[in-house]
């Protein structure tokens, strides 16, 4: 009988942010695969969990994963946890989960804390569509090259950054994006010194540069998407295609309403475009 692999989210700071189901799963599994066994032991001790631990991190996961899968196939259950938050989001675990899928091993998510989702929920930026970029490159030149590729991105985009590079990353960002672009810096989420600042890039950079506390901890940085379609009737080809598909099935009013939700474009611009498309189609 084959066992099961559980992917278990752990708290990102506040130990109380741990679900009852997650605690029960960690108590009942045969083995817990942890990014840092010393770090996870503190969480387990807090909840009275004494299961066997095995280390699985970025330097050994390719080697360890096959053995764990073989054990699961004999009937044991394994829980995968990272140091904080949901595994695989900029954390180890992908080789293990990928191999489990390839071998037909059941993988079950135990949802919980995630710095990315937590930051998005309190950012005040549009979240209907967003991209997550993980951790940025370590060098300034590589970061600037990356920011250039994101300069005209219309959706909100998010990245993680460390205390060692937060100031340098924001300085690089300010060299590529306009100073009035909205940026959110979420620091130490769920912890004692939790800070979430929503401001222009220019002001955010000043705050971080002039406040040493704003250079400490773990960071999620969210960047507002570029503003487009400032001219009447000027929509992107992607938005136009969405509108065309919707117009084939809906009235102009319904098509425009749904296109606004899907693309994030302004209602007035989409309505004007819809009228033009109908005229072209002879409707």
N, C-alpha and C positions, 0 to 999 in steps of 0.2 A: 504494500500500500504506500502510495506516494504521500509525503508530507506537504507542507505549505510554507511559502516565504511571505512574511508580513513586512511591509514597508511602513515603519512607525514614525510619525512626526513627534518630536519632543519640544519642550518649551524653548523659546529663544531668549529668555531672560528670567521671567517670573515663573517660578516652579509651580504656581497654582494653575498655569495655563497648560494643564496636562489632562487629557480626557480620561474618564473612568474606564472606557473601553481600552485605551492604550495601556493603562496600568494592568488591567486584567490580562491582556495579551502578553505583556512582558513577564507576567507571573507564570503563565501556563506554557510558554514555548520551551523547547528543550535547550535552545542556544540563542544568545544575543550577539549579533555581529555589530561591533561598534567602531566608529572612527577613531576614538581615543578612549580606551577602556578606563583610564584613570579619571577622565572627565565624567564619563557616563556613570561610574560607580557612585558619585555623589548624588546623582538623580535617583539611582536605584535604591540607595540607602535611605533617602528621604521618603520613599514610598514602600519601604520594607521588601524590596525585591532582591532575591539572592541567587538568581539563575547564573549559569555558566556564561562567561564572556569570551569572545574571540576578537582579536584586532583585525579590522578590515579598513585600510586607508589607501590613499592614492598611490602609494609606493609598493603595495603588496596585493592589491585587489585582483589583478590579472592572474596571479599565482594562486590565491586563496579561493577564488570563486568556484573553479571546477570541483574542488573537494567538498565545498559546502553544498553544491547542487547534488553531488553523489550521496551525501548524507541525507538530504531532504528526500531523495528518491527511495531511500530505505524506510522512510516513514516518520522521520523526526521533523519538527517544525522549527523554523529559524526566524527571528525578528531582526530586521536591519534598521539601525538607528545611526544618526550622525551626531555631532557635538551639539547642534541646536537646529531646530526647525525641521523642515521636510527633507528627507534624504534625496539626493540626486540634483537638487537645485544648488548648483555650485558646490556640491559635496560629493564624496565618493558613493559608489553603489551601482553605477551604470553597467559595468561588466557582469555583476552578479544578476541583476534583473534581466539583462539582455540574454544571458545564458539560460536563465530559468525559462524564459519565453521560448527559446529555441529547443529546450529539452522537454517542453510540455509540462513544466512545473507550475502549479497554480500560484499566482502572486496577488496578494490582497492588500489594498491600501488602508492604513489606519490614519485618517486625516487629523490635522491639528495645526499648530502654529507654523507660520511661514512669514518671514520678514518682508518678502516681496508683496504678498497680498495685504499684510497689515499696513504697510506704508501706502499702498494704493488706496486703501479704504479711508485714510485720513488726509490724503494729499490735497484734495480740493481740485485736482486736475481731472480731465476726462479719462474715464477708465473703460468705456465701452470697447475700445480697441487699444491695445498697448503691446509693446515688445519688451522682452527681458533680455539683457545683454550680459548678465553674469558679472564677473570681475573684469575690469579693463586691463589692457596691456600695461606692463610695468614702466616702459620708457615713454618719455614725453613725445617723441616723434611718432611713435606708433599710436599713442592716444589721439594726437591731432589728426592723423590720417583717418582714424576711426570716426572721430567727430565730424570730419568732412563728409563721410558717407551718410551720416545721420542728420546733416544740417537741414535738409528739406523734407525730412520725415514728418508726415502730418499727424501721426498718432503719438500719444505719450510714450516715451521710452524710459527704461529704468536700468540702473546698474548698481552693483555693490562696490564699495570702496573701503579700504582700510584706513586707520588713523595715520599711518605713515605717508599715505599718498593723497589724502582728501584735498588738501590745499593745492598741491601741484595739479591734480586732476581738474579742479575748478578753474585754476589759472589757465590751463590749456583750453578748457571749454570756452572761457571768455575770449580767447584769441580767435575762435572759430564762429561762435554764435553771437548775435547781437545782444547788447547789454540789457535790453528790455524783455528778453525771453524769460518766461516764468520757470522757476526751478524750485524744487522742494528738496530739502535735506532732512532726512529722518534719521535721528541718531539715538542709539541705545534704546531701541523700541522695547517696551514692557519692563524696562529696568528703572532703577531709582532716578536716574538723570535723563529720562526720556525727553527728547526735544524734537519738535517737528516745525520747521520754518519754511513758509511759502512766501517767496518774494521774487523780485527780478534777479537775474543772474548777477548783475552789477552789485546789487545790495547784498545778495547771498555771499558773494566773494568777500566783500568788506567785513561782513559779520564773522566769517570763518577766519579771515586773516587777523582780525583784531581781538578775537576771543579765543584764548588757548583751550578753553573747555570745549569749544566747537571743533577742536582738532583731536579729540579723544573719543575712543569707543569704536563701535561698529556702525557703518553708514549704509543707508539706502538713498540713492540720489535719483530723483524723478525729473524729467525734462519735458516741458510742454511741447507738443508738436508744432511744427511751423504753420503759420497762418497762410492760407491760400485763398484764391478766388475773391480777391478784393474788388475786381472789376465785375460789373453786372454781366451775368450770362457766362462768366468764365469758370467752367468746372473742368476737372481732370477727365481724361479718357476713361479711367476706371470708374469714376462716379457716373459718367455718361452711360457706360455699359450697364451698370446696375439699374439705372433709371429706365433704359430701353427695355430690359427684361421685365421689369415691374409693370411698365406701361402695356405690355402685351397681355397682362392678366388682370390689371386693376384700372380703376378710374384715375384721372390725374391726381386728385386729392389724396387717394389712398397710396398711390405710387410714390408721390412726393413725401408723404409722412413716413413711409417705410424706408425710403432712400436716406432721409435725414438720420434715422436711427442707425442705418447700416454704415453710411459713409462719414457722418459727422459734418457734412457740408451745410451751409446756410439754407434754410427753407426757401427764402426768396429766390436765391440763385437756381435752386433745383426746380422751382415752380416755373421760372422763366424758361429754363432749358426744356422742361416738359412741354410747354406750349409750342416751342420751336420744333421739337421732335414730332409733335402731333401734326403740325403744319406740313412738315416734310413728308410724313406718311399719308397725308391727305385725309386725316380724320377730322 
